[in-house]
Amino acid sequence: MITTFRGYERPDGSVGVRNHIVVMAVADCVEPVARIIADGVEGAVAISQYHGCIAGEMVANTLIGVGKNPNVAAVLLVGMGCESMAVDSLGNAIRESRKPTDWISIQELGGTSNAVTEGKRILRAMLEKVGGLKREEFGVSKLVVGVKCGASDTTSGLAANPAVGATADMLVDAGGAVLMSEPEEAIGAEEPLAKRAISEEVRKRIYRMIGDEEKRCSVPGVQTELLCRGNVEGGLTTIEEKSLGAIYKSGSRPIKGVLENSNRLLERVPKEGGFYLQDGTHLEPMTMSSMAAAGAQIIVFITGRGGTFGHAIVPLIKVTGNSDTYLRMKDDMDINASTIIEGQESVEAVGRRIFSEIIEVASGKRTRGEVLGYDNFSVFQRDPRLDALLGISQS
């Protein structure tokens, strides 16, 4: 089994599997200008957040983390000029990664036309610096892989999640890091996760993270759906059943920590590898951005019912354990794990296939979502008023 990949080394020592130049609109009011600037520039991708121009620190933390992600070679921040999240503040934080980073203000430049002209000039200069970077060979210890499931059905817990769990163990054993972020979908599965904690402190943090999420879900009027229509139609009956199936994708290796994701702090995955949980949300595109902000270069997404999205920064490998879904949505699926249920392959064999796919994608192979041009991006922000009402605080 090949345990090396070919990626782009960054000034801070991290390694990217893609070579994006990000045009980051710090608020949605300037997203159209950011997209015009990025249009037609090789490797450029425009992203934004949709919480307004007075978004909280949790949003800022995610944008900064995404800017520091190894898949990002350079960053141009675009601001209107009057937002509370100032482009220079975010830009200076991203510059800590020592990658080319610059910013512009539309108001200061005198409007859209001038901003587009200046923005494209900056992107061309960035492209000259990073466009010619070549892939080099690195070990799996440089990889951080996120695992996430959604649109689950009974085949998710029986086949696809266990196969991804086997892959997670392989990655950790090879020195890599694996990250799982969806506390709501661990409700009812606290004990199996807590038993894998490397310390009493980590065990307490696991219980606290999932317990806090359960408190949020219990508040009358809070919009939450522990079992969506697709889950029910796919044969799932309770959140406990769903959660116990969902955590299979985490594998069996010790849990080394619970990474904070709050207004106070967004923790990145430590360099020494291992398996980690991340506080956050179960909502797919938002979770992917949170994992990207924590350093994930690739995400494996497990789905029983199917999914037609990707991520602007991180390639998404889609795995399904449902043969009907794979045949019906073959253009969208990367890995067919239904061979486990059909008795054609073992969980470990499919796990090795997924591991090999991760290595190929890390070395430049495009996922189905990338071929289709999917570039979803959104940022999660927790409601601090709800947490204050419930007495939930980070410490």
DRENDO-1510 file (C-alpha; in Angstrom, 1 decimal, always signed):
<recs>
REC; n; res; u; v; w
REC; 1; MET; +0.0; +0.0; +0.0 .
REC; 2; ILE; +1.5; +3.3; -1.1 .
REC; 3; THR; +2.0; +5.7; +1.8 .
REC; 4; THR; +3.4; +8.7; +0.0 .
REC; 5; PHE; +1.8; +11.5; -2.0 .
REC; 6; ARG; +2.9; +14.4; -4.2 .
REC; 7; GLY; +1.9; +17.8; -2.8 .
REC; 8; TYR; +2.9; +21.4; -2.6 .
REC; 9; GLU; +5.1; +22.4; +0.3 .
REC; 10; ARG; +4.2; +25.7; +2.0 .
REC; 11; PRO; +6.5; +28.2; +3.8 .
REC; 12; ASP; +5.2; +27.1; +7.2 .
REC; 13; GLY; +6.1; +23.4; +6.5 .
REC; 14; SER; +2.6; +22.2; +5.8 .
REC; 15; VAL; +1.8; +20.5; +2.5 .
REC; 16; GLY; -1.2; +21.3; +0.2 .
REC; 17; VAL; -2.9; +18.8; -2.1 .
REC; 18; ARG; -4.2; +21.7; -4.2 .
REC; 19; ASN; -2.7; +25.1; -5.2 .
REC; 20; HIS; -5.6; +27.5; -4.8 .
REC; 21; ILE; -5.3; +31.3; -4.9 .
REC; 22; VAL; -8.3; +32.4; -2.7 .
REC; 23; VAL; -10.1; +35.6; -3.2 .
REC; 24; MET; -11.8; +36.0; +0.1 .
REC; 25; ALA; -14.8; +38.4; +0.4 .
REC; 26; VAL; -14.9; +39.2; +4.1 .
REC; 27; ALA; -18.7; +39.8; +3.9 .
REC; 28; ASP; -21.4; +38.7; +1.4 .
REC; 29; CYS; -21.9; +42.3; +0.2 .
REC; 30; VAL; -18.6; +42.2; -1.6 .
REC; 31; GLU; -18.9; +38.6; -2.9 .
REC; 32; PRO; -19.9; +39.7; -6.5 .
REC; 33; VAL; -16.7; +41.8; -6.7 .
REC; 34; ALA; -14.6; +38.9; -5.4 .
REC; 35; ARG; -16.0; +36.6; -8.0 .
REC; 36; ILE; -15.4; +39.0; -10.8 .
REC; 37; ILE; -11.8; +39.4; -9.6 .
REC; 38; ALA; -11.3; +35.6; -9.5 .
REC; 39; ASP; -13.0; +35.0; -12.8 .
REC; 40; GLY; -10.5; +33.9; -15.5 .
REC; 41; VAL; -7.5; +33.7; -13.3 .
REC; 42; GLU; -5.9; +30.3; -13.2 .
REC; 43; GLY; -6.3; +28.6; -9.8 .
REC; 44; ALA; -8.3; +31.4; -8.3 .
REC; 45; VAL; -11.4; +30.7; -6.3 .
REC; 46; ALA; -13.8; +33.2; -4.6 .
REC; 47; ILE; -15.3; +32.5; -1.2 .
REC; 48; SER; -17.4; +34.5; +1.3 .
REC; 49; GLN; -19.4; +34.2; +4.5 .
REC; 50; TYR; -23.1; +35.0; +4.9 .
REC; 51; HIS; -23.4; +36.3; +8.5 .
REC; 52; GLY; -23.2; +40.0; +7.6 .
REC; 53; CYS; -20.5; +42.6; +8.1 .
REC; 54; ILE; -20.6; +42.5; +11.9 .
REC; 55; ALA; -20.1; +38.7; +12.2 .
REC; 56; GLY; -18.6; +37.3; +15.4 .
REC; 57; GLU; -15.1; +36.0; +16.1 .
REC; 58; MET; -16.2; +32.4; +15.2 .
REC; 59; VAL; -16.6; +33.5; +11.6 .
REC; 60; ALA; -13.3; +35.4; +11.7 .
REC; 61; ASN; -11.6; +32.4; +13.1 .
REC; 62; THR; -12.9; +30.2; +10.3 .
REC; 63; LEU; -11.9; +32.6; +7.6 .
REC; 64; ILE; -8.4; +33.0; +9.0 .
REC; 65; GLY; -8.0; +29.2; +9.4 .
REC; 66; VAL; -9.2; +28.6; +5.8 .
REC; 67; GLY; -6.7; +31.2; +4.6 .
REC; 68; LYS; -4.0; +29.3; +6.4 .
REC; 69; ASN; -5.1; +25.9; +5.0 .
REC; 70; PRO; -2.2; +24.1; +3.2 .
REC; 71; ASN; -4.3; +23.9; +0.0 .
REC; 72; VAL; -4.3; +27.7; -0.3 .
REC; 73; ALA; -1.1; +29.1; -1.9 .
REC; 74; ALA; -2.0; +32.8; -1.7 .
REC; 75; VAL; -4.9; +34.9; -0.4 .
REC; 76; LEU; -6.4; +38.2; -1.6 .
REC; 77; LEU; -9.0; +39.6; +0.9 .
REC; 78; VAL; -11.7; +41.9; -0.4 .
REC; 79; GLY; -13.6; +44.3; +1.8 .
REC; 80; MET; -16.1; +47.1; +1.3 .
REC; 81; GLY; -14.2; +49.3; +3.8 .
REC; 82; CYS; -16.8; +49.8; +6.5 .
REC; 83; GLU; -17.2; +46.2; +7.8 .
REC; 84; SER; -16.3; +45.3; +11.4 .
REC; 85; MET; -14.1; +42.4; +10.2 .
REC; 86; ALA; -11.4; +44.6; +8.8 .
REC; 87; VAL; -9.5; +43.1; +5.9 .
REC; 88; ASP; -6.1; +44.1; +7.3 .
REC; 89; SER; -6.8; +42.4; +10.6 .
REC; 90; LEU; -7.8; +39.1; +8.9 .
REC; 91; GLY; -5.0; +39.5; +6.4 .
REC; 92; ASN; -2.3; +40.0; +9.0 .
REC; 93; ALA; -3.5; +36.9; +10.8 .
REC; 94; ILE; -3.3; +34.8; +7.6 .
REC; 95; ARG; +0.2; +36.2; +6.9 .
REC; 96; GLU; +1.4; +34.2; +10.0 .
REC; 97; SER; +1.5; +31.2; +7.6 .
REC; 98; ARG; +4.1; +33.2; +5.5 .
REC; 99; LYS; +2.1; +32.7; +2.2 .
REC; 100; PRO; +1.5; +35.7; -0.1 .
REC; 101; THR; -1.4; +37.7; +1.4 .
REC; 102; ASP; -2.8; +41.0; +0.4 .
REC; 103; TRP; -6.1; +43.0; +0.6 .
REC; 104; ILE; -8.1; +45.7; -1.0 .
REC; 105; SER; -11.0; +48.0; +0.1 .
REC; 106; ILE; -13.6; +48.8; -2.5 .
REC; 107; GLN; -14.5; +52.1; -0.9 .
REC; 108; GLU; -10.9; +53.3; -0.7 .
REC; 109; LEU; -10.3; +52.3; -4.3 .
REC; 110; GLY; -13.3; +54.3; -5.5 .
REC; 111; GLY; -15.7; +51.5; -6.6 .
REC; 112; THR; -16.1; +48.3; -8.4 .
REC; 113; SER; -14.1; +49.0; -11.6 .
REC; 114; ASN; -11.0; +50.2; -9.8 .
REC; 115; ALA; -11.3; +47.3; -7.3 .
REC; 116; VAL; -11.5; +44.7; -10.0 .
REC; 117; THR; -8.5; +46.3; -11.9 .
REC; 118; GLU; -6.4; +46.3; -8.7 .
REC; 119; GLY; -7.6; +42.9; -7.6 .
REC; 120; LYS; -6.7; +41.3; -10.9 .
REC; 121; ARG; -3.3; +43.0; -10.8 .
REC; 122; ILE; -2.6; +41.5; -7.4 .
REC; 123; LEU; -3.8; +38.1; -8.5 .
REC; 124; ARG; -1.5; +38.1; -11.5 .
REC; 125; ALA; +1.5; +38.9; -9.3 .
REC; 126; MET; +0.5; +36.1; -6.9 .
REC; 127; LEU; +0.1; +33.7; -9.8 .
REC; 128; GLU; +3.7; +34.5; -10.9 .
REC; 129; LYS; +4.9; +33.5; -7.4 .
REC; 130; VAL; +2.9; +30.4; -6.8 .
REC; 131; GLY; +1.6; +29.2; -10.2 .
REC; 132; GLY; +4.8; +27.5; -11.1 .
REC; 133; LEU; +5.1; +25.5; -7.8 .
REC; 134; LYS; +5.8; +21.8; -8.4 .
REC; 135; ARG; +4.5; +18.8; -6.5 .
REC; 136; GLU; +7.0; +16.9; -4.4 .
REC; 137; GLU; +6.8; +13.6; -2.5 .
REC; 138; PHE; +5.8; +13.5; +1.1 .
REC; 139; GLY; +4.7; +10.9; +3.6 .
REC; 140; VAL; +1.2; +10.4; +4.9 .
REC; 141; SER; +2.2; +12.1; +8.2 .
REC; 142; LYS; +1.7; +15.4; +6.3 .
REC; 143; LEU; -2.0; +14.6; +5.7 .
REC; 144; VAL; -5.0; +15.7; +7.7 .
REC; 145; VAL; -8.2; +14.0; +6.5 .
REC; 146; GLY; -11.7; +15.0; +7.6 .
REC; 147; VAL; -14.5; +12.4; +7.8 .
REC; 148; LYS; -18.2; +13.4; +7.6 .
REC; 149; CYS; -21.4; +11.6; +6.8 .
REC; 150; GLY; -24.8; +12.9; +5.6 .
REC; 151; ALA; -28.0; +11.8; +4.0 .
REC; 152; SER; -27.4; +8.6; +5.9 .
REC; 153; ASP; -29.4; +5.4; +5.5 .
REC; 154; THR; -29.0; +1.8; +6.9 .
REC; 155; THR; -26.1; +1.0; +4.5 .
REC; 156; SER; -24.1; +3.9; +6.0 .
REC; 157; GLY; -23.7; +2.2; +9.4 .
REC; 158; LEU; -23.4; -1.3; +7.9 .
REC; 159; ALA; -20.9; -0.7; +5.2 .
REC; 160; ALA; -19.6; +2.8; +4.2 .
REC; 161; ASN; -18.9; +4.2; +7.7 .
REC; 162; PRO; -17.1; +1.0; +8.9 .
REC; 163; ALA; -15.0; +1.1; +5.7 .
REC; 164; VAL; -14.0; +4.7; +6.2 .
REC; 165; GLY; -13.3; +3.8; +9.8 .
REC; 166; ALA; -10.8; +1.2; +8.6 .
REC; 167; THR; -9.2; +3.9; +6.4 .
REC; 168; ALA; -9.0; +6.2; +9.4 .
REC; 169; ASP; -7.1; +3.6; +11.3 .
REC; 170; MET; -4.7; +3.1; +8.4 .
REC; 171; LEU; -4.1; +6.8; +8.1 .
REC; 172; VAL; -3.4; +7.2; +11.9 .
REC; 173; ASP; -1.1; +4.1; +11.8 .
REC; 174; ALA; +0.8; +5.6; +9.0 .
REC; 175; GLY; +1.4; +8.8; +11.0 .
REC; 176; GLY; -1.4; +10.9; +9.5 .
REC; 177; ALA; -4.2; +12.8; +11.2 .
REC; 178; VAL; -8.0; +12.2; +11.0 .
REC; 179; LEU; -10.7; +14.7; +12.1 .
REC; 180; MET; -14.4; +14.2; +12.8 .
REC; 181; SER; -16.7; +17.1; +13.4 .
REC; 182; GLU; -20.4; +16.7; +14.1 .
REC; 183; PRO; -21.3; +16.6; +17.8 .
REC; 184; GLU; -25.0; +16.4; +17.1 .
REC; 185; GLU; -24.6; +13.1; +15.3 .
REC; 186; ALA; -22.7; +11.7; +18.3 .
REC; 187; ILE; -25.7; +12.1; +20.6 .
REC; 188; GLY; -26.4; +8.7; +22.0 .
REC; 189; ALA; -22.9; +7.4; +21.2 .
REC; 190; GLU; -20.9; +9.2; +23.9 .
REC; 191; GLU; -19.8; +6.2; +25.8 .
REC; 192; PRO; -18.0; +4.4; +22.9 .
REC; 193; LEU; -16.2; +7.6; +22.0 .
REC; 194; ALA; -15.3; +8.4; +25.6 .
REC; 195; LYS; -13.8; +4.9; +26.1 .
REC; 196; ARG; -11.2; +5.8; +23.4 .
REC; 197; ALA; -10.0; +9.0; +25.1 .
REC; 198; ILE; -6.3; +9.1; +25.8 .
REC; 199; SER; -6.8; +10.9; +29.1 .
REC; 200; GLU; -9.4; +11.8; +31.7 .
REC; 201; GLU; -9.4; +15.4; +30.4 .
REC; 202; VAL; -10.1; +14.3; +26.9 .
REC; 203; ARG; -12.9; +12.0; +28.1 .
REC; 204; LYS; -14.5; +14.9; +30.0 .
REC; 205; ARG; -14.3; +17.1; +26.9 .
REC; 206; ILE; -16.0; +14.5; +24.8 .
REC; 207; TYR; -18.9; +14.2; +27.2 .
REC; 208; ARG; -19.1; +18.0; +27.6 .
REC; 209; MET; -19.1; +18.7; +23.8 .
REC; 210; ILE; -21.9; +16.2; +23.1 .
REC; 211; GLY; -23.8; +17.1; +26.2 .
REC; 212; ASP; -23.7; +20.8; +25.3 .
REC; 213; GLU; -25.1; +20.0; +21.9 .
REC; 214; GLU; -27.9; +17.9; +23.4 .
REC; 215; LYS; -28.8; +20.9; +25.6 .
REC; 216; ARG; -29.0; +23.2; +22.5 .
REC; 217; CYS; -31.3; +20.6; +20.7 .
REC; 218; SER; -33.6; +20.5; +23.7 .
REC; 219; VAL; -34.6; +24.2; +23.7 .
REC; 220; PRO; -38.2; +24.7; +22.4 .
REC; 221; GLY; -38.2; +26.6; +19.2 .
REC; 222; VAL; -34.6; +25.8; +18.2 .
REC; 223; GLN; -34.6; +24.6; +14.6 .
REC; 224; THR; -33.0; +21.2; +14.6 .
REC; 225; GLU; -33.7; +17.9; +12.9 .
REC; 226; LEU; -31.9; +14.9; +14.3 .
REC; 227; LEU; -33.5; +12.6; +11.8 .
REC; 228; CYS; -34.2; +14.1; +8.4 .
REC; 229; ARG; -36.8; +12.7; +6.0 .
REC; 230; GLY; -34.1; +10.9; +4.0 .
REC; 231; ASN; -32.7; +9.2; +7.1 .
REC; 232; VAL; -36.2; +7.8; +7.9 .
REC; 233; GLU; -36.9; +6.7; +4.3 .
REC; 234; GLY; -33.5; +5.1; +4.4 .
REC; 235; GLY; -34.5; +2.9; +7.3 .
REC; 236; LEU; -33.1; +4.7; +10.3 .
REC; 237; THR; -35.4; +5.0; +13.3 .
REC; 238; THR; -33.7; +6.8; +16.2 .
REC; 239; ILE; -30.9; +9.3; +16.8 .
REC; 240; GLU; -29.1; +6.6; +18.8 .
REC; 241; GLU; -29.2; +4.2; +15.9 .
REC; 242; LYS; -28.0; +6.9; +13.5 .
REC; 243; SER; -25.2; +8.1; +15.9 .
REC; 244; LEU; -23.9; +4.6; +16.6 .
REC; 245; GLY; -23.7; +4.0; +12.8 .
REC; 246; ALA; -22.1; +7.4; +12.3 .
REC; 247; ILE; -19.2; +7.0; +14.7 .
REC; 248; TYR; -18.0; +3.9; +12.8 .
REC; 249; LYS; -16.3; +6.2; +10.4 .
REC; 250; SER; -14.0; +7.4; +13.3 .
REC; 251; GLY; -12.3; +4.0; +13.4 .
REC; 252; SER; -10.9; +2.5; +16.6 .
REC; 253; ARG; -7.7; +4.4; +17.4 .
REC; 254; PRO; -7.4; +6.5; +20.6 .
REC; 255; ILE; -8.9; +10.0; +20.6 .
REC; 256; LYS; -6.1; +12.4; +21.3 .
REC; 257; GLY; -8.2; +15.6; +21.7 .
REC; 258; VAL; -11.4; +17.6; +21.2 .
REC; 259; LEU; -10.5; +20.7; +19.2 .
REC; 260; GLU; -12.3; +23.9; +20.2 .
REC; 261; ASN; -14.3; +25.8; +17.6 .
REC; 262; SER; -15.8; +28.9; +19.3 .
REC; 263; ASN; -15.8; +32.7; +19.4 .
REC; 264; ARG; -12.7; +32.4; +21.6 .
REC; 265; LEU; -10.6; +29.9; +19.5 .
REC; 266; LEU; -10.5; +27.6; +16.5 .
REC; 267; GLU; -7.9; +25.0; +17.3 .
REC; 268; ARG; -5.9; +23.4; +14.5 .
REC; 269; VAL; -5.0; +19.8; +14.2 .
REC; 270; PRO; -1.6; +19.2; +16.0 .
REC; 271; LYS; +1.3; +18.2; +13.7 .
REC; 272; GLU; +2.0; +14.9; +15.4 .
REC; 273; GLY; -1.0; +13.2; +13.9 .
REC; 274; GLY; -3.7; +10.9; +15.4 .
REC; 275; PHE; -7.5; +11.0; +15.7 .
REC; 276; TYR; -9.3; +14.1; +16.9 .
REC; 277; LEU; -12.8; +15.3; +17.3 .
REC; 278; GLN; -13.8; +18.9; +16.5 .
REC; 279; ASP; -16.7; +20.9; +18.1 .
REC; 280; GLY; -19.0; +22.4; +15.6 .
REC; 281; THR; -22.1; +21.5; +13.6 .
REC; 282; HIS; -23.5; +18.6; +11.6 .
REC; 283; LEU; -24.4; +20.8; +8.6 .
REC; 284; GLU; -22.3; +19.6; +5.7 .
REC; 285; PRO; -20.8; +22.6; +3.9 .
REC; 286; MET; -20.3; +24.5; +7.2 .
REC; 287; THR; -18.6; +21.4; +8.8 .
REC; 288; MET; -16.3; +21.2; +5.8 .
REC; 289; SER; -15.2; +24.8; +6.2 .
REC; 290; SER; -14.6; +24.2; +9.9 .
REC; 291; MET; -12.4; +21.2; +9.2 .
REC; 292; ALA; -10.6; +23.1; +6.4 .
REC; 293; ALA; -9.9; +25.9; +8.9 .
REC; 294; ALA; -8.5; +23.3; +11.3 .
REC; 295; GLY; -6.0; +22.1; +8.6 .
REC; 296; ALA; -7.8; +19.3; +6.7 .
REC; 297; GLN; -6.6; +19.0; +3.1 .
REC; 298; ILE; -9.1; +16.2; +2.1 .
REC; 299; ILE; -12.5; +15.2; +3.4 .
REC; 300; VAL; -14.2; +11.8; +3.0 .
REC; 301; PHE; -17.9; +12.2; +2.9 .
REC; 302; ILE; -20.1; +9.1; +3.4 .
REC; 303; THR; -23.7; +9.2; +2.1 .
REC; 304; GLY; -26.4; +6.5; +1.8 .
REC; 305; ARG; -28.9; +8.7; -0.1 .
REC; 306; GLY; -26.5; +10.7; -2.2 .
REC; 307; GLY; -25.0; +14.1; -2.3 .
REC; 308; THR; -24.2; +16.6; -5.1 .
REC; 309; PHE; -21.8; +19.2; -3.6 .
REC; 310; GLY; -18.2; +19.8; -3.0 .
REC; 311; HIS; -16.0; +22.4; -1.3 .
REC; 312; ALA; -14.1; +25.4; -2.7 .
REC; 313; ILE; -10.9; +24.6; -0.8 .
REC; 314; VAL; -10.8; +20.9; +0.1 .
REC; 315; PRO; -11.5; +18.0; -2.3 .
REC; 316; LEU; -14.4; +15.8; -1.2 .
REC; 317; ILE; -14.3; +12.1; -1.8 .
REC; 318; LYS; -17.8; +10.7; -1.7 .
REC; 319; VAL; -18.4; +7.1; -0.5 .
REC; 320; THR; -21.7; +5.2; -0.5 .
REC; 321; GLY; -22.7; +1.8; +0.8 .
REC; 322; ASN; -25.9; +1.8; -1.2 .
REC; 323; SER; -25.7; +0.1; -4.6 .
REC; 324; ASP; -28.8; +1.8; -5.9 .
REC; 325; THR; -27.4; +5.2; -5.0 .
REC; 326; TYR; -24.1; +4.4; -6.6 .
REC; 327; LEU; -25.7; +3.3; -9.9 .
REC; 328; ARG; -28.3; +6.1; -9.9 .
REC; 329; MET; -25.8; +8.8; -9.0 .
REC; 330; LYS; -22.6; +7.4; -10.5 .
REC; 331; ASP; -21.5; +10.8; -11.8 .
REC; 332; ASP; -21.4; +12.1; -8.2 .
REC; 333; MET; -19.9; +9.1; -6.3 .
REC; 334; ASP; -16.2; +8.4; -6.0 .
REC; 335; ILE; -16.3; +5.1; -4.1 .
REC; 336; ASN; -18.8; +2.2; -4.1 .
REC; 337; ALA; -18.7; +0.5; -0.7 .
REC; 338; SER; -21.9; -1.6; -1.3 .
REC; 339; THR; -19.6; -4.5; -2.2 .
REC; 340; ILE; -19.4; -5.1; +1.5 .
REC; 341; ILE; -23.1; -5.8; +1.9 .
REC; 342; GLU; -23.1; -7.9; -1.3 .
REC; 343; GLY; -20.3; -10.1; +0.1 .
REC; 344; GLN; -17.8; -9.2; -2.6 .
REC; 345; GLU; -15.3; -7.4; -0.4 .
REC; 346; SER; -14.4; -7.1; +3.3 .
REC; 347; VAL; -14.6; -3.9; +5.2 .
REC; 348; GLU; -10.8; -3.8; +5.3 .
REC; 349; ALA; -10.5; -4.3; +1.6 .
REC; 350; VAL; -12.8; -1.3; +0.9 .
REC; 351; GLY; -10.9; +0.7; +3.5 .
REC; 352; ARG; -7.7; +0.0; +1.6 .
REC; 353; ARG; -9.5; +1.2; -1.6 .
REC; 354; ILE; -10.5; +4.4; +0.1 .
REC; 355; PHE; -7.0; +4.9; +1.4 .
REC; 356; SER; -5.6; +4.5; -2.1 .
REC; 357; GLU; -8.1; +7.0; -3.4 .
REC; 358; ILE; -7.0; +9.5; -0.8 .
REC; 359; ILE; -3.4; +9.1; -1.9 .
REC; 360; GLU; -4.4; +9.6; -5.5 .
REC; 361; VAL; -6.5; +12.7; -4.8 .
REC; 362; ALA; -3.7; +14.1; -2.6 .
REC; 363; SER; -1.4; +13.7; -5.6 .
REC; 364; GLY; -3.7; +15.6; -8.0 .
REC; 365; LYS; -6.5; +13.2; -9.1 .
REC; 366; ARG; -9.7; +15.2; -9.3 .
REC; 367; THR; -12.8; +14.0; -7.3 .
REC; 368; ARG; -16.2; +13.7; -9.0 .
REC; 369; GLY; -17.3; +17.0; -7.3 .
REC; 370; GLU; -14.2; +18.8; -8.7 .
REC; 371; VAL; -14.9; +17.4; -12.2 .
REC; 372; LEU; -18.4; +18.8; -11.9 .
REC; 373; GLY; -17.2; +22.1; -10.7 .
REC; 374; TYR; -18.7; +22.1; -7.2 .
REC; 375; ASP; -17.2; +24.9; -5.0 .
REC; 376; ASN; -19.5; +25.1; -2.0 .
REC; 377; PHE; -18.4; +27.3; +0.9 .
REC; 378; SER; -20.2; +28.5; +4.0 .
REC; 379; VAL; -19.2; +29.3; +7.6 .
REC; 380; PHE; -20.8; +28.1; +10.8 .
REC; 381; GLN; -21.6; +30.5; +13.6 .
REC; 382; ARG; -23.1; +29.4; +16.8 .
REC; 383; ASP; -25.7; +31.6; +18.5 .
REC; 384; PRO; -24.0; +33.1; +21.6 .
REC; 385; ARG; -27.3; +34.1; +23.0 .
REC; 386; LEU; -28.6; +30.6; +23.1 .
REC; 387; ASP; -25.3; +29.4; +24.8 .
REC; 388; ALA; -25.6; +32.2; +27.4 .
REC; 389; LEU; -29.2; +31.2; +28.1 .
REC; 390; LEU; -28.1; +27.6; +28.7 .
REC; 391; GLY; -25.0; +28.5; +30.7 .
REC; 392; ILE; -22.7; +27.0; +28.1 .
REC; 393; SER; -19.3; +28.6; +27.9 .
REC; 394; GLN; -15.8; +27.7; +26.7 .
REC; 395; SER; -13.0; +27.6; +29.3 .
</recs>
